[in-house]
Amino acid sequence: MAEDKKSLEQQANDLLESEKYQEAAQLYFQAAKDFQRHDRHDRAAICLAASASSRALILGDKTFHHVAFLYEEAAQEAQAAGDLEYASMLYKYAAIAYERDNDNNSLSECFFKSKEAYRRFLFGGLFHSNFKQFCQRFIPWLTATFAYLLWGYGERPQRIILFGLALILIFALFYTQGTLIKGHVSLKPNFLQASYFSFTTYTRVGLEENMLPVGVNKVFAVIEAFLGIFTLPLYLTGLCRKYLRY
């Protein structure tokens, strides 16, 4: 049986070299299904990707939906085989094909999966590397993790709203432990007052209220204001990037 599958793959390779793309695509797909039935996910991923590439050569500038679907299935097989770097590349190819077919929802999902597969690949490599390689991988992994949590690589901009709400509430708790000045009156704010001050600090609105932090609350206010300046434009960028495709 293994020889039969290899034979199918070899026949497909020969057809591809002879520029018989339709026949090669069909044989690659058949070989991939055989590999899937026998849990050979690594070989199935390669054959599905080859089938997608062959079909792309046939279609030229025409619809790429089926090509994209094959690349996406190939990426899933690569993930099942544990080859996350290859899966990331295949998801990227699927996203490009979906983009050419104007399927923006699938484009967004495959782009997200491509970035996430690569982040997981970087994380796995941290534990199988020397110190130099660890340093080279750690910063990209940390950056990717931050992008994943904050806004889903630009494809989940709604996460920034949740992130902002969490920051507002956390800093509100900090402010209740210190002092604020409203007008000429010093007060120890309750949680509601602290939440309002935290909201206006994060969003940079409501400054006409003339409520000012005192002591350690000044440090918290500066940090929160900086985070607000940094994250709110990201939300607008992600929103525009995602929805202007439509």
N, C-alpha and C positions, 0 to 999 in steps of 0.2 A: 504493500500500500504506500509506503514511504517513497519507493522508487517511482510509483505511478504519479504521485504528487510532484516529485522532482521532474519527472518527464513532462508533465503539463507546464511547469514553470519554465523548463528549458525550451519547450516548443514555443511558448509565448515569447521568450527572449529572441528566438530565431525569427519569429514573425515580426517582432518589433524592429529587428535589424533590417528586415526586408521591406519595412515601411507598410506592412499590412496591419494598420493600427486597430481596425475593428475586430479582426480575429484575435489579435494579441490581447486586447482589452477583455474579450470574453473568456479566453483561457486563463488570464491572470485572475479574473473574478472567480472562475470555477476552482482554480487552485487554492485561492484564499478561503473559499467555503470549506474545502476539504481540510485545510489546516485548522480552521476554526472548530470543526467537528472533533478534531484530535487534540484540541487545546494547545496548538502550536501558534500562540498569539503573535510571537515575533515574526514568523514567516507570513502569517496572515496579514499583518500590517504592511509588510513589504509588498506583497502581491496586490493588496487593495490599492496601495499608493501607485503601483505600476499601472493598474487598471485605470485609475483616475487620470494619470499622466497620458496614457494612450488615448483615452476618450477626449482629453483636452486637445490633443493633436488633431483629432478628427473634426472637432467642433469649430476650431479656430476662434472667431469672435462671436460665435452664437451662444445660446444659453449654457450656463455652467452649473446649473442646479444639481444635476446628477453627478457631475464631477466633484462638486463641493461635498455632496452626501458621501461619496466614496472616500474622500480625504478625511472626513469627520469620522467615519467608521474605522478607517485605518488608524487614526489617532487613538480611538478607544481601544483598539487591539494593542497598540504600542503601550498604552497605559496598563493594560492587563498584563503585558509582558514585563512591566517595570522599567521600560525605556522612556523615561519622562522627557528627556531632551528631544528624542525623535518625535514623541507625541506633541510637544510644543510646536515643533516645526510643521507637522501635519495639520494641526489646528490652524496655524497661520495660513497655510495654503488653502484650507477650507474657507477661512474668512475672506481671502482674496477672491476666491471663486464666487462666494455668496455676494460679495460686493459687486462683482461684474454682472451678477444676475439681479441686482437691486433688491436682494432679500436682506433688509437691514437688521431685522430681529436676529436672524441666524448669524449674520456678520458679527453683531455685538456679542453674542453668546460664544462664538468660536474664538474671537479675539480675547475675551475674558479667560476662556479655558486654556488658550495658548500661554498667556502670561502666568496663570496659576500653575500649569504643569512645569514651566521653567522655574518658578519660585520653589516648588517642591523638589525639583532636580538640584537646585543650589543647596537646599537644606540637607538633602541626603548626602551631598558631597562634603559637607562640613565635617562629617564623622569618619571620612575615609581619605584624609589629606594630611600633608605635613603642615607645619606652621605657616609657611609662605602661602601655600594654596588656601589654607583656612582664611587668612587675611584677605586674599583676593576674592574669595567667595562670600565672606561674611557681609561686607558692605553692600554688594548688589542684593544679597538676600534680605538684609535689613531694610533697604530702600524699597524692594518689591513688597515686603510684608507691610510696610507702612502704607504703600499705595493700595494694597489689597484691603486693609482695614479701613482706611480713610474714605476711599471712593471707588473701590473695586476696579482699579486701573482705568478710571474714567468712565466705565460702563455701568456703575452703580452710584450715580451722584447723590441719590437719596440718603446714602450712608452718612454724608457730610452733615445732613440735618440732625440725624441721631447723634453724631459725634459732637455737634455744637450744643445740643440740648444737654448731653452728658457733662460737657465742660461747664456749662452755665450752672448746673446743679452742684457740681463738685466745688467750683469756686465760691458758690453761695455758702456752702458749708464752711469754707475757709473764712469768708468775711464775717460770719457770725461769731468767730472767735476773736475778732479784733474790733476796731472802732472806725466809724465813718463820721464825717462832719457834713451837716446839712445847714446851709446858711452860716450861723455862728454857733450852732448847737452841736455838741459832741454827743453821739449816741452809740449804743451797742445794738446793732440791728438784729431783729428777729429774722427767721428764715424767709419770710415773705419780702421784707425790705431788702435783705441781702440778695434774694433772687432777682428782684427788680434791678438793683445796682449791677449785678453780674450780667444781666441781659443787656443793659445799656452800655456796659463796658465792652462786652464781646462784639456787639453790633455797631458800636460807635455812634449811637443815637441817644437822645435824651440828656445831652450834656447841659441843657439849660436848667436842669433840675438843681445844678450847683451842689451835687453830692460828691464829696471828695474822700478818698481813703486816707487813713492815718497809720503811721507805723508800718508794721509788716504787711498790712493790707495794700500798701503802695506797691510792694513787690508783686503780690498776687495780681493786682490790677494791670501792671505793666505786662506780665506774662500772658494774662488773658487777652489783653488788647492786641498783643503781637500775634497770638494764635488766631484771633478773629480776622486780622488783616491778612493772614496767610491762608486761612481755610475758606473764607467766604468767596473770594475770586475763583477758587478751585471748583466750588459748587456751580458757579455760572459757566465756567469753562466746560465742565462735564455735562451740564444741561444742554449747552449749545452743541457740543460735540455729538451728543447722543441723538438729540431730537431734530436738529437741523438736517440730518440725513434724510428725513421724511419730506 
